């Protein structure tokens, strides 16, 4: 009796479901080729650069801003200082002469009292009558012709006083009062000068400087 030949024991060569001739099983992806060291380094550098942040955009430099504000403050203080060499002289304002030899101060607000106007910080605030023996006109005063308080002058002084108070506090000076330089005509009546001084005192100006021209030595 002839018996047909039997296949050998075990799965066919190449594994279950393997195609003829060997290779990976059917349905599974082929094994990837290992990357070289150069490719791995290149990809690592690319990922590091992608995740990198500039440190300057993550914080605010306060020190530089404080330095800038200090420079601006010093510039404002210098610009507010008046020069003693630029005193006005005209036919409407002739300053009196003095035999004193001390230098004039550069501090304080300049208040000009000429024959026709009162000027504060380069702005005309009040007119002076041709006959100023009784001071300025009653319409400029708080309660009539006999009052010493000049309202438009006081309003201009208060605006300057608020700025001077802040500057004095920042410099460590006494902010309780300000200084004023009174540049008056030599023929200014006493009554008008008293009204100006009284209004300055009411506006918290505690120190006054009467500006004069240095006369010839005897």
C-alpha positions in Angstrom: 0.0 0.0 0.0 1.3 3.3 -1.0 1.2 6.1 1.8 1.4 9.7 0.6 4.4 11.6 2.1 3.7 13.7 5.2 4.8 17.3 5.7 7.5 17.9 8.4 6.4 18.8 11.9 6.1 22.6 12.9 4.9 25.7 11.1 6.0 26.4 7.6 9.3 28.1 7.2 9.1 31.8 7.7 6.4 31.7 10.5 2.7 31.7 10.5 1.3 33.8 7.6 4.8 34.5 6.3 5.1 35.0 2.6 7.1 32.7 0.6 10.7 33.3 0.7 10.8 34.7 4.3 10.3 38.4 5.6 8.0 39.9 8.2 4.6 38.4 8.9 1.7 39.6 6.7 -0.1 42.7 8.1 2.9 44.1 10.2 4.9 47.2 9.0 8.5 46.6 8.0 11.1 47.4 10.7 12.6 50.9 10.3 16.2 51.4 9.7 18.0 52.9 12.8 18.8 56.6 12.5 22.4 57.7 12.4 24.0 59.8 15.2 24.3 62.8 12.9 20.5 62.8 12.3 19.7 62.4 16.0 22.0 65.4 16.8 20.4 67.6 14.1 16.9 66.8 15.3 17.9 67.5 18.9 19.3 70.9 18.0 16.1 71.8 16.0 13.9 70.9 19.0 16.0 73.0 21.4 15.9 76.0 19.1 12.1 75.6 18.8 11.6 75.7 22.6 14.1 78.6 23.2 12.7 81.9 24.6 14.4 85.3 24.7 15.0 86.3 28.4 14.5 90.0 27.7 10.8 89.6 27.0 10.0 87.8 30.3 10.6 90.7 32.7 10.5 94.6 32.9 13.7 96.5 33.7 12.6 98.9 36.4 16.1 100.2 37.2 16.4 101.8 33.7 13.0 103.4 34.1 13.9 105.0 37.4 17.1 106.4 36.0 15.2 108.0 33.2 12.6 109.6 35.6 15.5 111.0 37.7 17.1 112.6 34.6 13.7 114.1 33.6 13.2 115.5 37.2 16.7 117.1 37.2 16.0 118.7 33.8 12.7 120.2 35.0 14.3 121.6 38.1 17.1 123.2 36.0 14.6 124.7 33.6 12.5 126.3 36.3 15.6 128.2 37.7 15.5 131.8 36.7 18.6 133.6 35.5 19.7 136.7 37.4 21.2 138.2 34.3 18.0 138.4 32.4 16.2 141.1 34.5 13.8 143.2 32.4 14.6 146.8 31.7 12.4 149.2 29.8 10.8 152.6 30.0 7.9 151.0 31.8 10.1 149.3 34.4 13.1 151.0 35.9 14.6 149.2 38.9 16.0 151.1 41.9 19.7 151.1 42.6 21.4 149.8 45.7 24.9 149.9 47.2 24.8 146.3 48.3 27.3 143.9 46.8 25.7 140.5 47.5 24.6 138.3 44.7 20.9 138.0 43.8 19.2 134.7 44.5 18.1 132.4 41.8 15.3 130.8 43.8 11.7 131.9 43.8 8.9 133.1 41.5 9.5 136.4 39.7 6.7 138.9 40.2 7.1 142.0 38.0 5.4 145.3 39.0 5.8 147.9 36.3 4.0 151.2 35.8 1.2 149.6 33.8 0.9 145.8 34.7 1.7 143.1 37.2 3.3 140.1 35.5 3.7 136.5 37.0 5.7 133.9 35.2 5.6 135.9 31.9 1.9 136.3 32.0 0.0 139.6 32.7 -2.4 139.1 35.5 -3.5 142.6 36.5 -3.4 146.1 35.2 -1.9 149.0 37.2 -3.7 152.3 37.0 -1.8 155.5 36.1 -2.4 156.7 39.6 -1.5 153.7 41.8 -1.3 155.6 45.1 -4.3 153.6 46.2 -3.2 150.3 44.7 -4.9 148.5 41.8 -8.6 149.1 40.9 -11.3 147.8 43.2 -12.6 145.4 40.6 -9.4 143.3 40.9 -9.8 143.0 44.7 -11.7 140.6 46.9 -14.0 143.0 48.7 -13.6 146.5 47.3 -11.0 149.2 46.8 -9.9 149.2 50.5 -8.9 145.5 50.4 -5.3 144.4 50.0 -6.0 141.1 48.3 -5.5 141.1 44.5 -7.6 138.2 43.2 -6.0 137.6 39.7 -2.6 137.8 41.2 -3.5 135.3 43.9 -4.9 132.9 41.3 -1.6 132.9 39.4 0.4 132.5 42.5 -1.6 129.5 43.7 -1.0 127.6 40.4 2.7 128.1 40.7 2.7 127.4 44.4 1.2 123.9 43.9 4.1 122.9 41.5 6.7 124.4 43.8 5.3 122.5 46.8 5.9 119.1 45.0 9.4 120.1 43.9 10.4 121.2 47.4 9.1 118.0 48.9 11.1 115.9 46.4 14.3 117.8 47.2 13.8 117.6 51.0 13.2 121.3 51.4 10.6 123.0 53.6 7.3 122.8 51.5 5.4 125.0 53.9 6.1 128.1 52.0 7.7 129.4 48.7 10.0 132.2 47.8 9.2 135.2 45.5 11.4 137.7 43.7 9.7 141.1 43.4 11.0 143.1 40.5 9.2 146.5 40.9 9.7 149.9 39.3 11.6 152.4 41.2 8.5 154.7 41.4 6.1 152.0 42.6 3.8 153.5 45.2 4.0 152.1 48.7 0.3 151.1 48.7 0.7 149.0 45.6 3.8 147.2 46.9 2.0 146.4 50.2 -0.9 144.9 48.2 1.5 142.7 46.3 3.3 141.6 49.4 0.0 140.9 51.2 -1.3 138.7 48.4 2.0 136.8 48.3 1.7 136.1 52.0 -1.9 134.9 51.6 -0.7 132.5 48.8 1.8 130.8 51.2 4.9 132.7 50.1 7.0 133.2 53.2 10.2 134.8 51.8 10.5 137.7 49.5 13.5 139.2 47.6 13.3 142.8 46.4 15.4 143.0 43.2 17.5 146.2 42.7 20.4 147.2 40.5 23.8 147.5 42.0 24.7 151.2 42.1 28.1 152.8 41.8 30.3 152.5 44.9 30.9 155.8 46.8 
